Amino acid sequence: MAKRKRKNIVDVKNHVLIPKHKKLSEKDKKELFEKYNITLKELPKIPLDDPALADIDAKEGDVIKITRESLTTGKSIFYRGVISG
């Protein structure tokens, strides 16, 4: 069976419902681990093939900072460890 091509692919990095994703530098990653006394294994995971990571140049082992804007809480920050898909 032939695969269908998608005609209307949404650019998720600019979609209103997708929060901001940013790769942490090695320095920021180390500071995060020290501040919370955690390791990469203890962070929630995000797969490398997640569409939100397409233009971030992420690799396995990186940490992604996700910033969500909310009318009720203002700004919420989450961290995810990148894993291979």
PyMOL commands that set and color helices and strands:
alter all, ss='L'
color gray80, all
select helices_A, chain A and resi 12-14+26-36+40-42+51-53
alter helices_A, ss='H'
color red, helices_A
select strands_A, chain A and resi 20-23+45-47+63-70+74-83
alter strands_A, ss='S'
color yellow, strands_A
deselect
rebuild
show_as cartoon
